[in-house]
Amino acid sequence: MTDTKHTFSKPASYFKNRGNMASITLKAGREKSVVRRHPWIFSGAIERVDGNPQTGETVEICSNRKVLLGRGAYSPASQIRVRAWTFDPDTRIEKPFFRNRLQKAVELRASYIKGSNPRKLACRLVHSESDGLPGVIIDRYGDFLVCQFLTAGAEYFKQIILEQVVKLAPFAGVYERSDVDERRREGLPEAKGVLWGSEPPELVEIQEVPYHFLVDCRNGQKTGFFLDQRENRALVSKYAKEAEVLNCFSYTGGFGVCALGGGATSVVNVDSSASALELAARNFKLNKFDMDKVRNIEGDAFKVLREFRDSNRFFDLIILDPPKFADSRNSLDGACRGYKDINLQAFKILKPGGALFTFSCSGILPGELFQKIVADAALDAGCDARIIRWLHQGTDHPTMLSFPEANYLKGLVCRV
């Protein structure tokens, strides 16, 4: 059903009294996605810009027939020229708007974090477009918040958002990790450092019951830890009993810790980062595991998988959690080849009856295509494999129905 607010034009007097806010007018027929509440408006959909909006400034979104559809953040350097803040023409993008959105995001996760030790809680509190705040990422690590402001609009309202964020709970500090490629595509410089309160310590201890992890919020990948894999890490524990486990692209050993906790006989972690493996070793020790059962290999996972293949080293459980291989359509073909390669090599060294946990965090790669890639890899490896579970990001990383792009993490559990 179409929202009636989007089907009737505002009276002429309304348009005369809106003030000096800049606006964009869409080309004829290009309002359909906006009416369906998709927040992205690409440059090619815009017929004209009225006024002189600055980077990140709020503009009104108008159809070709002068229907006011909502308000969004203007980003002249990006292909995504406007990201909608609201589809309600009567909502103004001011402090109350951000306070309301942030409160709703926290309330959405209330049941998820219920019973957790707040001093060791790790959770995503704001997940960008899916929480109605495009470009805003806020992760909680115990007493500290780690934020990313990835878009022009998020940067424009950074201080207002920060003012509201620190009112959510008694935090010790807020740290920014906007040192990512997405900022360059928005014409923004990278930014990193303390925004409010105290700087996080070198390592923050968090807990995913019953396991404990040390997180480098200041220099680690993303905001320090792969919070989106929490529920999948817990699932690995259930498949790991008496298994020899290979954990590729292991980072700081999250999947490996859960595998050993689930009763694995051994865990091999493979990562290209020596510092990540050093922290992985500390995480195993923090959980009081027998280090004789753990082997950390610094190296290229593509090469290590081939070395295991050539030496006939087989495993009962293999985890493939690579970094994003594709961030644009131009890189998609190469990404597909990369996913095919690692899954092919993994199938070749998976014992009969073994399980493969394989993931892609490339949001641009459709789930159906990822499944086909894994299927082709199994076929070329000469093995029969069955999907027994489809996996996604955790509950604290929701997906707005009108914005399926937020469902970026896809995974399969396959049995051979």
N, C-alpha and C positions, 0 to 999 in steps of 0.2 A: 504494500500500500504506500502510495506517495504521501509524504508529509504535506498537509495543507498549507503550512507556512511557505512552502516552495511553489505553490501553484497559483497564488494570487499576487499581483503586483501591489506594492505599497502606493498610496496616493501621492500625487505630485508634490503636495505640501511636505510630505515626509522627506522626499529627496532634496527639497530646497533647504530644509532645516537640519541637515545632517552635519553641518560644519564643514571643515576643510579636509576631511579624511580623503586620501587618495583612493582610487578604485581601479579595478580591472574589469573589462567587459569581455566575456567569452564569445568565441565565434558561434554562429548559429549551429545548433545541434550538439554543442560540446558541453552542455550543462548536465547531461544525463548522469555522469559519474558523481558529480557534486550533489545532485538530488539524491543519489543513492548513498551519500555520506562518505564517499571516498575522499581522503584529505589531500591528495596530491593533484595539483594543476600544473601541467607541463607548459612550457613556453609556446609550443605550437598550438595550444588550445586558446590562446589569448588574442583577441582582435585588437584591443588597444588598452593603454594605460592612461588614466586621467590623473593629473597631479604629478608630483615629483617624489614618489615614495623612496625613502632611504632604505639601506640594507637592514632587513629585519623589522621594518615598520609595518604596522597593521594597515591592511587595505580591505576595502569592501569588495566582495565577489558578486558580480552582477551577470545575469544572463543577457543574451543578445536582445531580449525583449524588455530589458530594464527591470527584471525581477531581482531583488536583493536576496542572495542565496546564503550569505554568511560573511564571516571575516577571517582573514588569514595573514600570515607573515610573508612579506615580499622578499625574494632572494634573487637579485638581478644576475648574479654570477652562476646560478644553478639552472640545470635543465628543468628541475622542479621549481618553477618560478614562484609558486605560492603554495604554502602548506596551511590548510584550514585549521584555525583554532576552534571555530564554532560554526554550526549550521543554523543557529538561531539568530535571525537578523536583529533581534532586540538585545542580544548579549554584547556587552562591551568588554574589551580585553584590558582589564584593570586588576588591581590587587584582589578584589573579591573573587574574580574569575579564577585566578591561580590558587587562592586559598581553598576554594571549593573543589577544584580538580585534584589537588594534593590530598585533601582529606578523604575524598572518595577513593583514591588509589590506596591509601593506607587501610581504609575500611575493607576494601576488597580482599586484602591479604590477612585480615584479622584472624580468621580460622586457620590459615596456613601457619602462622607463627605462634598460635596459642600454645602455651606450655613451654615455649623455648626459653632458655636462659638468655635474658636480654644482653648480658655482658658478652655472650659468645654467639649471638644470633647472626646469621648471614642470610640475606634475603634481598631480592629486587623489590624496591618500593614503588618506583615509577618506570614504566616500560613504554616511553615515547608515545607514538600515535595511539596505541591501544589503551592508554590512560588519558587520551585527549590532550597530550602535551608533546606535539611533534618535536623530536630532537632532544628531548630531556630524558636522561637516564640517571636514576638515583639508586645506588646499591648501599645496603647497610651491612657493615662489618662490626658487630659489637657496638661500641660507643661512638663509632665514626661512620659518617656518610661519605661515599665517594661518588662524585657527580660527573656527568659528561653533558656538555652543551654543544650539540653536533650541528645545529642548523642556525641560520641567520636570525630566525625569530627567537630561538632559545637563548642565543647570545644577547639579543636586544633586551630581553626581559630578565637577564640573569640575576641582577640585584634584587628585583622584586620577587622572583622565585626563591632566591636564597633567604630573603626576609621571612617568607612564609614557611620554608622548609624547617628552619631552626625552631619554629614554634610547635612542630609535630611531636617532639619528645625531648627529654634532656640529654642531648648529644654532647660529646666532648669536642668534636670538631667536624668540619666539612672540608673535604679535599677534592680538588678538581683534577680530572684526568682527560681533558679534552685534547690530548696529544695524539690525534688519530687522523687518518687520511680523509675521512668524511668532511672535516673542517675545510680542507683545501678546496674541495668541490663546491663549497659554499662561499669561497673567497675570504675565508677567515684564517688567521694565523693559529697555530697550535697554542694551547694554554695548559698550564700545569702548576699546581701549588695550593697552598692553604687559602681557602675562601673565608673561613670563619673558625674561631676557636683555636684549638691546638692541632699541631701536625700529628698524623698517626705515627706510632712507633715504627721501627724498621720492619717488624713483623707483628701482625695482629692474629691472635688465636681465635678461631671460630670452631663451632661444633655442628656436625651433622650426625645426630645421635645414631650409633654410639661413638662415632669417630671424631677425632680432632684434627684440625689442619692449621698450619701457619700460612698466612697470606701476606704477600708483599703488595700493599695497596698503592704504594708510591711508584713502583717500577714494573710490577707484574703485568701480564697480558690482560687486556680489557681493563677492568677495574681492580684486577688482582687475582681473581679466581673465576672459574667457569660455573657460576651459580646456576646457569640454565640446565646443567647436567645432574643436578642433585638427585632427582627421582630415578634417573637412569643409573647413577652410581649405586643406589640402593638395590636396584634390580640385578646388577652384576653380582652382588653378594650372594644372591639366591642361585646363581648358576655356577658358582666358583668352587663348590665343595670338591675336594680331592682333585682339583684341576691344575694342570700346568698352564700358566697364563702368560700371554704376550700382550703388553699394553703399549701400542704405538702412538706416537705424538703424545706422550704421557704427561707433558708439562710437569707439574709438581706432584704427580703420583696419585691423584684423586681416585681414579678407577682401580689402580693397583692396591691402594690401601683397603678399599672396600672388598676387593677380590680376596686378599689375604685374610681379612676379617671374616669372610664367608667360608673360609676353610680351604683355600687354595694351597697346594703343596709348594708352589713356587711362583714368583712373579718376575718377569723380565720387562723393565721399562725402557723405552727407546725414545730419545728426544735429541734434537740438535743443539739444545741449550745446556751448557754445563751448569750454569747457575740454577736453572730449573731442576736439574737432577740433584744438585746439592740440597735444594730445599725439599725435594721428594724424599731423600734419605732422612732428613730431619723429621718429616711427617711420619715415616714408618717408625722411627724411634719414638716419636711422641706418643704413638699408639701402642708402644711396648711390644712390637713384633720382632720375631727372630730375624735378624738381618742376614743370616745364612740362607734364608729363603728368597732373598731379594738380589737381583742383579740389575744395575743401571748401565745402559749403553748410550754413550754420546755419539750420535751419528745421524745420517740421513736415513729415514725410515724406508724409503724406496730401496736403497742399497742393502740395508740390514735384512729386509724381507727376502731379497734375493740370496743373500749369504746363508740364511737359514734354509732356504729351498735347496741350494746347492750342497749343503752339508746334511741334508735329510733330518733337520731338526723340526719336530712336529709339536703342536700344542693342542690342548683340549678347549681352550677359550682364548679368542683373539679379540682385542678391542682396537678399532680404528677410529680415532677422533681427530682428524686433521684440521688444520686451520682453513679459513675460507680460501678456496681455490679460484672462485669467480666473484668479482664485484661489479662486472658490467657484461653486457651481451657480447662484447668483443672478446672477452676472455673465457666465454662459456665453453667453446670447443676444446680448448686446452685443459680446462677444468675437468671436462668429461673424460678426457684421456687419462688424467691423473687419478680420478676416482676409479676408473676401470683398472688401471695398473695395480694400485695398492690392494684392491679387492681380489684381483686375479691371483696375486702372489699370496695373499692371506688364505684363499681357498686351497691353494696348493700345499700349504703346510698345516692345514687343519685336520686333526685326527677324525676318523669315522665316528659319527655321533657327537662331534664337537660343535661348539656354538661360536658364531661370529656376531659381535656387536659392531655395526658399521654406521657411521654418521656422515652427514654433510651439513655444514652451517652456512652454505652459500644460499642466501635467500632467493637469488635469481634462478636457481636450479629447481625446477618443479619436482615434486615428490614422485610423480609417475616416471619422469626421466631418470631420477636416481635409482628407482627400483629396477628399471630396464638395464641400467649400467651394471648393477650388481648381478642381475640375472645373466647378462652376457659374460660377466667375469666368471661366474660359476660354470657356465656352459663351456667356455674356453679352458677352464681348469679340469674339465672332464668329471665334474661331480654333480650329484643331484642334491639340490639345496631347497629347503622350504622356509618360507617366512613364518615365524611363529609369534612375532610381536612387531607392531609398528610403534615407533618411539617419536617423541616430540620434546620440546623444551618444557621446563617445569611449570607448575601451577602459578608461580609468581611472575611468569612471563606470558601473560594472557594474549590472546589474539582477538582483536575487534572483528566481528563478522563482516563489517563493511571494509575491512583492511586486511585481506588474507596474506599480504606480504609480510605481516608480523609473524607468521608461522614459518620462520626461517630455518629452524633446526628440524631435520628429519633423520630418522634412524630406523634400522631394521635389525631384528634378531633372527639370524638364519641358522638352521640345523642342517648338517650334512649326514 
